[in-house]
Amino acid sequence: MKISFLSPAYNSAKWIKTMLDSIPKEYAYEIIVCDDGSTDNTLEVLEKYKKSCPQLKILLNRKNQGASYSYNRCIAEATGDYIAIIDSDDMYLPPIRDVLAQIDGAYDIYYYNMLTKDGRAFIKRKTDGYRWPGQFKIIRKRFIGNARFANKKGISGDGEFHKALIDKKPKCKYTNIFAYWYNYPRKNSQSYLHKQLMQKQNHKRQSLLNRKLRLKKRRRRLK
């Protein structure tokens, strides 16, 4: 099976080499990284790495377009049988090889487990349904169809992508292998930004509700 490893990157010079080093090159048909208008030396690091890694393909957004746009661009460019998405500040753990060795074309999605930098464990189970979108999986490229990361304000990009996949009722294999290290919590990570967005939306909803209650009380006093 040909496997495409995909990663969007924005100001990731500090971490991106570690991420690239963690990809088992013997399983990498191609490695596609989309530099999303970085203002640090991410692109320089990528170009240097490419000299010793012929599988690496660099996409460049001239201006910052956001993670979802870059995820989708990587997916569109991928030509492998399966895609594996990894964030530029995360890395695979050595047991990823045990996961990759199981990719035989029999399943649409192969799941593995995740460890965070603060020691938490995220385990993918058959009963999860729409829970835990994240980078737990390796997906058959042609199964993806028109599923894409949402690029709309106020919507979780990876959540929409995951939901679209689950709606298609994939045939899944749960390897139960801890194969991914998640750089979380980290300020300005995708999960951090999503949490901040959810908090703002909740605050906005609560403010609107409080306003409606005040108006309701005011009308009662006027009667």
C-alpha positions as CSV (number, residue, x, y, z in Angstrom):
1,M,0.0,0.0,0.0
2,K,1.2,3.5,-0.9
3,I,0.9,5.8,2.1
4,S,0.8,9.6,1.9
5,F,1.8,11.5,5.1
6,L,0.2,15.0,5.2
7,S,1.0,17.9,7.4
8,P,0.0,21.6,7.4
9,A,2.6,23.9,9.0
10,Y,2.6,27.4,10.3
11,N,5.6,28.8,12.2
12,S,6.7,25.3,13.0
13,A,10.4,25.6,12.6
14,K,10.9,24.6,16.3
15,W,9.2,21.2,15.8
16,I,8.9,20.2,12.2
17,K,12.2,18.4,11.8
18,T,11.2,16.2,14.8
19,M,7.9,15.5,13.2
20,L,9.5,14.6,9.8
21,D,12.1,12.4,11.5
22,S,9.3,10.4,13.2
23,I,7.8,9.3,9.9
24,P,9.1,5.9,8.9
25,K,10.6,6.6,5.5
26,E,10.3,2.9,4.4
27,Y,6.5,3.3,4.6
28,A,6.4,6.8,3.1
29,Y,5.3,6.9,-0.5
30,E,5.2,10.7,-0.2
31,I,5.3,13.3,2.5
32,I,3.3,16.4,1.7
33,V,3.8,19.5,3.9
34,C,1.9,22.7,3.3
35,D,3.6,25.8,4.7
36,D,0.8,28.1,5.5
37,G,2.5,31.5,5.0
38,S,4.9,31.0,7.9
39,T,6.8,34.1,9.1
40,D,9.7,32.1,10.8
41,N,12.1,29.8,9.0
42,T,9.8,26.8,8.6
43,L,10.2,26.9,4.8
44,E,14.0,27.0,5.1
45,V,13.9,23.9,7.4
46,L,11.7,22.1,4.9
47,E,13.9,22.9,1.9
48,K,17.0,21.7,3.8
49,Y,15.2,18.5,4.8
50,K,14.1,17.8,1.2
51,K,17.7,17.5,0.1
52,S,18.0,14.2,2.0
53,C,14.3,13.1,1.7
54,P,13.1,12.7,-1.9
55,Q,9.6,11.8,-0.7
56,L,9.1,15.3,0.7
57,K,6.8,17.6,-1.4
58,I,6.4,21.2,-0.2
59,L,3.3,23.2,-0.9
60,L,3.3,26.9,-0.2
61,N,0.5,29.3,0.7
62,R,1.7,32.8,-0.1
63,K,-0.4,34.1,2.8
64,N,-1.8,32.5,5.9
65,Q,-5.0,30.7,5.0
66,G,-5.7,28.7,8.1
67,A,-5.2,25.0,9.1
68,S,-8.3,23.7,7.4
69,Y,-7.4,25.2,4.0
70,S,-3.9,23.6,4.3
71,Y,-5.3,20.2,5.4
72,N,-7.6,20.2,2.4
73,R,-4.8,21.3,0.0
74,C,-2.7,18.4,1.2
75,I,-5.5,15.9,0.8
76,A,-6.1,17.1,-2.7
77,E,-2.4,16.7,-3.6
78,A,-2.1,13.2,-2.1
79,T,-1.7,10.3,-4.6
80,G,-1.2,7.4,-2.2
81,D,-3.7,4.6,-1.4
82,Y,-4.0,5.9,2.2
83,I,-3.4,9.2,3.9
84,A,-2.0,9.7,7.4
85,I,-2.3,13.3,8.8
86,I,0.1,14.5,11.4
87,D,0.3,18.0,12.8
88,S,3.6,19.7,12.4
89,D,4.3,20.1,16.1
90,D,3.4,16.4,17.0
91,M,5.3,13.2,16.2
92,Y,4.8,9.5,15.7
93,L,6.0,7.1,18.4
94,P,8.1,4.1,17.3
95,P,5.1,1.7,17.4
96,I,3.6,3.5,14.4
97,R,5.6,0.9,12.4
98,D,3.4,-1.8,13.9
99,V,0.3,0.2,12.7
100,L,1.6,0.7,9.2
101,A,2.5,-2.9,8.9
102,Q,-1.2,-3.8,9.3
103,I,-2.4,-1.6,6.4
104,D,-3.3,-4.3,3.9
105,G,-6.2,-2.6,2.1
106,A,-8.9,-4.5,4.0
107,Y,-10.2,-1.5,5.9
108,D,-11.2,2.1,5.2
109,I,-9.7,3.5,8.4
110,Y,-7.0,2.1,10.7
111,Y,-7.1,3.7,14.1
112,Y,-4.4,3.9,16.8
113,N,-4.1,5.6,20.2
114,M,-2.5,8.8,21.3
115,L,-0.4,10.1,24.2
116,T,-0.2,13.8,25.2
117,K,2.9,15.5,26.5
118,D,1.3,15.8,29.9
119,G,0.8,12.0,30.1
120,R,-2.8,11.6,29.2
121,A,-3.9,8.7,27.0
122,F,-6.6,8.9,24.3
123,I,-7.8,5.5,23.2
124,K,-9.9,5.0,20.1
125,R,-12.8,2.5,20.6
126,K,-15.6,1.2,18.4
127,T,-18.1,3.0,20.5
128,D,-16.6,6.4,20.0
129,G,-18.8,7.4,17.1
130,Y,-18.3,11.1,16.4
131,R,-16.1,11.6,19.5
132,W,-12.3,12.3,19.3
133,P,-11.9,13.5,15.7
134,G,-8.1,14.2,15.9
135,Q,-5.2,12.5,14.2
136,F,-5.9,8.9,15.4
137,K,-6.3,7.4,11.9
138,I,-4.9,6.4,8.6
139,I,-7.6,6.7,5.9
140,R,-8.2,5.1,2.5
141,K,-7.8,8.0,0.0
142,R,-10.6,7.1,-2.3
143,F,-13.0,6.6,0.7
144,I,-12.6,10.3,1.6
145,G,-14.6,11.4,-1.4
146,N,-15.7,15.0,-0.8
147,A,-15.1,15.0,3.0
148,R,-13.0,18.0,3.9
149,F,-12.0,20.1,6.8
150,A,-14.4,22.9,7.4
151,N,-12.9,26.3,6.6
152,K,-15.6,28.4,8.2
153,K,-15.4,30.6,11.2
154,G,-17.0,29.1,14.3
155,I,-16.9,25.5,13.0
156,S,-14.4,22.8,14.1
157,G,-12.5,21.9,11.0
158,D,-11.4,18.4,12.0
159,G,-14.7,17.7,13.6
160,E,-16.6,18.3,10.3
161,F,-14.1,16.1,8.5
162,H,-14.4,13.3,11.0
163,K,-18.2,13.5,11.0
164,A,-18.3,13.3,7.2
165,L,-16.1,10.1,7.3
166,I,-18.3,8.5,10.0
167,D,-21.4,9.3,8.1
168,K,-20.1,7.2,5.2
169,K,-20.0,4.1,7.6
170,P,-16.4,3.1,7.1
171,K,-15.0,-0.4,7.7
172,C,-12.6,0.2,10.6
173,K,-9.7,-1.6,12.3
174,Y,-8.8,-0.5,15.9
175,T,-5.2,-1.5,16.4
176,N,-5.1,-0.4,20.1
177,I,-1.5,0.7,19.6
178,F,-0.1,3.9,21.1
179,A,1.6,5.4,18.1
180,Y,1.1,9.2,18.2
181,W,2.6,11.9,20.6
182,Y,0.3,14.9,20.8
183,N,2.0,18.2,21.8
184,Y,-0.9,19.2,24.0
185,P,-1.6,21.4,25.9
186,R,0.2,24.0,23.9
187,K,-0.9,27.6,23.4
188,N,-2.0,28.3,19.8
189,S,-2.3,24.6,18.9
190,Q,-5.4,23.7,16.9
191,S,-7.0,22.1,20.0
192,Y,-6.2,25.3,22.0
193,L,-7.7,27.6,19.4
194,H,-10.7,25.3,19.1
195,K,-11.2,25.5,22.9
196,Q,-10.9,29.2,22.8
197,L,-13.4,29.4,20.0
198,M,-15.9,27.2,21.9
199,Q,-15.5,29.4,25.0
200,K,-16.2,32.6,23.0
201,Q,-19.3,31.0,21.5
202,N,-20.5,29.9,24.9
203,H,-20.0,33.3,26.3
204,K,-21.8,34.9,23.3
205,R,-24.8,32.5,23.8
206,Q,-24.9,33.2,27.5
207,S,-24.8,36.9,26.9
208,L,-27.7,36.6,24.4
209,L,-29.7,34.6,26.9
210,N,-29.0,37.1,29.7
211,R,-30.2,39.9,27.4
212,K,-33.4,38.0,26.6
213,L,-34.0,37.5,30.3
214,R,-33.5,41.2,31.1
215,L,-35.9,42.2,28.3
216,K,-38.5,39.7,29.5
217,K,-38.2,41.1,33.1
218,R,-38.5,44.7,31.8
219,R,-41.7,43.8,29.8
220,R,-43.2,42.3,33.0
221,R,-42.5,45.5,34.9
222,L,-44.1,47.6,32.2
223,K,-47.4,45.6,32.3
